[in-house]
Amino acid sequence: MPPLELDPETMRRIGYRVIDTLVDYWQSLPERPIGTRPTRDAMEALLNEPLPTTPQPFEAVLDEFLMKVLPHVVKVDHPRYFAFVPAPNNYVGVLADTLAAGMNIFVGTWMVGAGATQVERVVIDWLRQMVGLPESAGGLFVSGGSVANLVGLAAARQQYPEALQRGRVYYSDQTHSCVARALRILGFREEQMCVLESDSQFRLPVERLTEQIRRDREAGWMPFCVVANAGTTNTGAVDDLNALADLCAAENLWLHADGAYGAPAVLTEEGARLMKGIHRLHSLALDPHKWLYQPMMAGCILVREFDHLRQAFHILPPYLQDKESGVRGVDLCDYGVELSRGFRALKVWMALKVFGLEAFRQAMEHNLRLARVAEQTLRTMPHWEVVSPAQLGIVAFRYAPPHMEPEACDSLQRALVNTMLEEGFALVSSTVLKGRTVLRMCTLSPRATEADVVETLQRLDRHARRLAHQEGAE
Ligand SMILES: Cc1ncc(COP(=O)(O)O)c(C=O)c1O
């Protein structure tokens, strides 16, 4: 047997064991604790070991993973994981990832990966149709929202030759930090990133933006790009895409939107209403690994003119010259930052075909309903304040009993997150809105029930009362 090979019988045996493990995990997930937050010392003591030199049975290593590693990750696919952006999964996507890894399918060039490239183009075109961009639009799969925004903004920079010298980019204080990081990577200076305070609904204020652009032109800046939100991480807020598209058309600016989280919800009534004008964008980040229920890593960038990506990224070194002779197709490595690219589109392709689009829409409608249930429940609970109503599956709220100082309230919300994690039943996360710490619940799991939402809030309430009592406020 050559090194690193296994005989077919062993391959089957351990493969089936992995599938059985996955199905058991899947079935038992709602009863499992959310996870733990172990200390670094504890993890080092549990897992540090010398570089392995002798072989061990696969089953022993799998058991070690199950006993030592799995309990110490927070389960982002848990039905009661309402923190940050949950990552509910679908089993067809999991199997597709297994196939893509098992056959190590390369989707960098047409010469090597024509079939897979065409599947990726088909899925991209389905996403394009979902958001209503024109047929000239295209895009590609990337690792996630951070890289999707980076690639979209690189395309924008390429279209404005003077952007790096005197360009200015505009976005609200609710914009995900990956946008500022992308701009930094692309070579923009802090003073070229103009962050506007969001309005009372956490949206980019269009009038103030218009005024800012006028003042900046007078001061010698070259405004060239607006980054809108199509679903903020904090509250699910969506900027007024139509008004921004009008402004960008009048001012000749690139309109990019970060819809990494929210854009797939355009399939729902609420999402379509909030995202009117999404078809007018120049570029859009949209993550199938968030609200299209796919396993990580699957982000996506769509651009209005597919060729704008090629203009930003195409380079031909001699060792790749063969891809440019003979039959020619689309070399996706020329449209983004990665040459070696796995077959991320396969999971979306298979899951959409197996379940059908309607199942995705229904799952999203369920998610939206759960957030509304959370909001309604909170409104019946004394001392709980809804800071941002249910919007695209997110509700932000705060326990604020009378006589408790705002700073003490802030720490109480943060303490609640840790208490929930220690308890292990459910998890929410905290953020800061208009200077105050709030909790947020993001109800993205199709497996979460209304009872899960209500019980999570009841537990939060019990913990909040106890913590406030300890503080002497009640
Ligand atoms: C709105 C938004 N943009 C970008 C990102 C970053 O995406 P990723 O974590 O896939 O890089 C997130 C992550 O939650 C997000 O919610």
The ligand as a Gaussian input file, in Angstrom:
#p B3LYP/6-31G(d) Opt

LIG

0 1
 C      -23.351000      42.444000       6.881000
 C      -22.102000      41.608000       6.942000
 N      -21.084000      41.872000       6.114000
 C      -19.950000      41.155000       6.128000
 C      -19.764000      40.143000       7.033000
 C      -18.486000      39.364000       7.026000
 O      -18.720000      38.121000       6.415000
 P      -17.734000      36.885000       6.620000
 O      -17.747000      36.612000       8.091000
 O      -18.387000      35.797000       5.828000
 O      -16.403000      37.265000       6.110000
 C      -20.786000      39.839000       7.931000
 C      -20.609000      38.784000       8.930000
 O      -21.432000      38.533000       9.761000
 C      -21.991000      40.581000       7.888000
 O      -23.010000      40.339000       8.726000

